[in-house]
């Protein structure tokens, strides 16, 4: 049976390995950012990556894996450059996009994006009839309310679309990213 100092050394070794891997991940993320020409946000890719990790590490609770992956991804995204999401519901941004995503609390998130203060907007429903040139990147429900994440690029793979129906935006049914899993199922 191992003693406490030996076990603590094992934890130190694991922590050092994790930090070395973080340095490596940051370097690779920077290279990807350069190849993308500075574009640092791909919500569809982040969603797919997160859910793949949830499936691969089923021995861990899904909320723990989701938060861990989102935090690491947001740390790397932030390392690539300025990245903020404007929202009137700022408490949701870290849940959806990781704790290292800058949050700009704003009563008018679209205006903050157009002013160059944020790279995206998280809007509660009902959504405005004009999205002003931004595109849907993800949608979630939280505590009975729907929220829409909008960016200049939207969802690259076309996995999420909106349609205007009777002056209200609705999510097209059957889309892969019509619900973005949060930490808890509400």
C-alpha positions in Angstrom: 0.0 0.0 0.0 1.4 3.4 -1.0 1.9 6.2 1.5 0.6 9.7 1.4 3.8 11.4 0.2 4.1 8.8 -2.7 0.4 9.4 -3.7 0.9 13.2 -3.5 3.9 12.8 -5.8 1.8 10.9 -8.2 -0.8 13.7 -8.2 2.0 16.2 -8.8 3.3 14.2 -11.7 -0.2 14.0 -13.2 -0.7 17.7 -12.8 2.6 18.4 -14.5 1.6 16.1 -17.4 -1.7 17.9 -17.8 -0.1 21.3 -17.8 2.5 20.1 -20.4 -0.4 18.9 -22.5 -2.1 22.3 -22.1 1.0 24.0 -23.4 1.0 21.6 -26.4 -2.7 22.2 -27.0 -2.3 26.0 -26.9 0.5 25.8 -29.5 -1.7 23.6 -31.8 -4.7 25.9 -31.3 -2.6 28.9 -32.2 -1.5 27.2 -35.4 -5.1 26.4 -36.3 -6.0 30.0 -35.6 -3.3 31.2 -38.0 -4.5 28.8 -40.7 -8.0 30.0 -40.3 -6.8 33.6 -40.8 -7.7 34.6 -37.2 -11.1 33.0 -37.0 -11.2 31.4 -33.6 -14.7 30.3 -33.1 -16.4 27.2 -34.6 -19.4 26.3 -32.4 -20.3 23.3 -34.5 -16.8 21.9 -34.1 -16.8 22.7 -30.3 -20.2 21.0 -29.9 -19.1 17.9 -31.8 -15.8 17.7 -29.9 -17.5 18.0 -26.5 -20.1 15.4 -27.3 -17.5 13.0 -28.7 -15.6 13.3 -25.4 -18.8 12.7 -23.4 -19.3 9.5 -25.3 -15.6 8.4 -25.1 -15.5 9.0 -21.3 -18.8 7.6 -20.3 -17.3 6.5 -16.9 -17.4 10.2 -15.9 -20.6 12.2 -15.5 -21.5 13.9 -18.7 -21.8 17.4 -17.1 -18.2 17.1 -15.7 -16.8 16.1 -19.1 -18.8 18.9 -20.9 -17.5 21.5 -18.5 -13.9 20.3 -18.6 -13.9 20.2 -22.4 -15.6 23.6 -22.7 -13.2 25.2 -20.3 -10.1 23.8 -22.1 -11.4 24.8 -25.5 -12.4 28.3 -24.2 -8.9 28.7 -22.6 -7.3 27.9 -26.0 -9.8 30.1 -27.9 -9.0 33.0 -25.6 -5.3 32.4 -26.0 -5.7 32.9 -29.8 -7.1 36.4 -29.3 -9.9 38.6 -28.0 -13.2 36.7 -27.9 -16.3 37.9 -26.1 -20.0 37.0 -26.2 -22.5 39.8 -25.5 -25.6 38.7 -23.6 -28.4 39.9 -21.4 -28.1 36.5 -19.7 -24.3 36.5 -18.9 -24.6 33.5 -16.5 -25.2 31.2 -19.4 -22.1 32.1 -21.4 -19.6 30.2 -19.2 -22.0 27.2 -19.1 -22.3 27.1 -22.9 -18.8 28.2 -24.0 -16.5 27.6 -21.1 -15.3 29.7 -18.1 -12.6 31.5 -20.1 -15.0 33.0 -22.6 -15.2 36.8 -21.9 -18.8 37.9 -21.2 -20.0 41.3 -22.1 -23.3 41.9 -20.2 -25.5 44.0 -22.5 -29.2 44.8 -22.7 -28.6 45.0 -26.5 -26.2 42.2 -27.4 -26.6 42.7 -31.2 -25.5 46.3 -30.9 -22.4 45.2 -29.0 -21.5 42.9 -31.8 -22.0 45.6 -34.4 -19.9 48.0 -32.4 -17.1 45.5 -32.4 -17.2 44.9 -28.6 -18.1 41.2 -29.0 -17.7 38.4 -31.5 -21.1 36.9 -30.9 -24.4 37.4 -29.1 -26.4 35.1 -26.9 -30.1 36.2 -27.2 -33.1 35.0 -25.2 -36.3 34.4 -27.0 -38.4 36.0 -28.4 -35.7 36.9 -31.0 -35.8 40.1 -33.0 -37.3 39.9 -36.5 -34.0 41.2 -38.0 -30.8 39.4 -36.9 -28.8 42.2 -38.6 -26.5 39.9 -40.7 -25.5 37.5 -37.9 -26.1 33.8 -38.3 -27.3 31.1 -35.9 -24.5 29.1 -34.4 -26.3 27.2 -31.6 -29.5 27.2 -29.6 -30.2 26.0 -26.0 -33.0 25.8 -23.6 -32.4 26.8 -20.0 -35.0 26.9 -17.2 -37.8 26.9 -19.7 -36.3 29.7 -21.9 -34.8 29.4 -25.4 -31.5 31.1 -26.2 -29.8 31.6 -29.5 -26.1 32.0 -30.1 -25.3 34.2 -33.1 -22.0 34.9 -34.7 -20.8 36.4 -38.0 -20.0 32.9 -39.3 -22.8 31.0 -37.7 -22.7 27.3 -37.8 -20.2 26.4 -40.6 -21.7 23.1 -41.6 -25.3 24.5 -42.0 -26.4 22.3 -39.1 -28.7 24.9 -37.6 -31.1 27.0 -39.6 -33.8 29.5 -38.7 -36.9 30.5 -40.5 -39.1 33.5 -40.0 -42.7 32.3 -39.2 -45.4 34.9 -38.4 -42.8 37.5 -37.5 -40.9 35.1 -35.2 -37.7 33.2 -35.7 -38.1 29.4 -35.2 -35.5 26.7 -35.3 -35.9 24.3 -38.1 -36.8 20.9 -36.7 -34.4 18.0 -37.0 -31.2 19.9 -37.0 -28.2 18.4 -35.3 -27.5 21.4 -33.1 -31.0 22.5 -32.3 -30.2 21.9 -28.6 -26.9 22.6 -27.0 -26.5 20.5 -23.9 -25.8 22.4 -20.8 -24.4 21.1 -17.5 -27.8 19.9 -16.4 -30.9 18.7 -18.1 -33.6 21.3 -17.5 
